Amino acid sequence: MTRIKRGTIHSKKRKRILRLAKGYRGGRSKLYTLASEALKKALSAKYKGRKRRKRDFRRLWIARINAASRKEGIPYSRFIRGLKKVNIKLNRKVLSELAISDPSEFSELIKKAKEGLEE
């Protein structure tokens, strides 16, 4: 029987890990075990970061809407409640963009929200 060297799948797997870990410092980019551990941590942090980004943007939009609505004399929570009562369905991203780029349109929304609260 002939001698079998390491399989292609085995070396492909190792190459893939080392290629993904390229740019890491020291042994983390050169040694397979260290590279695979570093990669596991990096990928889990990447996943968490994608979730955190959504959270952070929502906080930013709410802060912007709150600042703009308080200028008009109504806090954020009452503004959102008023919009829901008048059945205006705009998400927070669009509302924050309106508050920044088109303040006159945003003030119209605030007037409608105040009307909804009075009813």
N, C-alpha and C positions, 0 to 999 in steps of 0.2 A: 504494500500500500504506500501511496505517496504521502508525503507530509503536507498538512494543510496549514497555511499561514493564517493570520488574522483575517476575518471576513470583511467584505466591503461595507456591509451595514454597520459593523462595529466602528470602522474608521470614519465613515460618513457622519455617524452620530457625534463622535468626538470633534470632528472638523467643524460641524455645525455649531456646537457649543462654543468652541474657541473663536469661531468667526463672529458670533453674537457678542462675545465678551471682549472683542477687539476694542482697544482704547481704554480699558481698565488699567489701573496701576499695578505694577509689579507682577507677582505670580498669578494674580487674578485674571490676567490675560494670557498667561503662558501655560499654566498647569491646569489640567482638566478638572481635577476635583475642586480646586479653589474657584475656577471659572464657573463651574456648574452651580456652586453654592452662591456665588455673587450674582449669577444670572437669576436664580430663583428669587433672591431678595429684590433684585431690580425689577423683575416682572411683577412681583406682588405690589411693590411701591407704585409701579406704573398704573396698575389696576385701581389701587386706592386713589391715586391722583386724578384719574378720570372721573371717579365718583365725587371727589372733593371739589373738582372744578365746577360741576353743576350746582353744588351747594353754595360755593363762593359767588358765582354769578347771580344766583337768586338773591342772595344777601345784598349784593351791590345794587341790583335793580330796585329792591325794596327801599334801600337807603335813598336812592335818587328820587323815587316816587314820593317818599315821605318828605324829603326836603322841598320838593316842588309844591306839594299839596299844602304844606304848612305855610308857605309863602302866601297861599290863597286863603289861609285861615281855617283849614280843616285837616286833622291828623290822618295818617295813612289808613288806620283801621276803619274809621268812619267813611273815608273816601271809597274804600273797597266795598264796604257794606252798601253804600249808596249806589255804586255801579251795579252790584248784584240785584238790588231792588228794581232798578230801571232796566234790567236785563241787557246790559252792555257787557259782552264777553270778549274782553281784550286781555291777553296775557301780560305778565309783568314786564317782559322784555320789550314789548311794543309800547306799553305805557311809559317806561323809562326813556325810550327813544323819543317819544312825543314830548315828554317833559324837557328834554335837552334841545331837540332840534326845532320843535314847533310849540312854543309856550302858549300862543293864542289858542291853538286847538286844544291844548291840555286844559286851559282855563274853562273852555266850553264844556269839557267832560266834567270838570269840578262843579260847574253850575248844575249840570244834569244830575250829578250824584247828590248835591244838596237838595234838589227838588225831590229826589227819591227818598231821602231821609225825612223830609217834611210830611210825606204822604202817610 
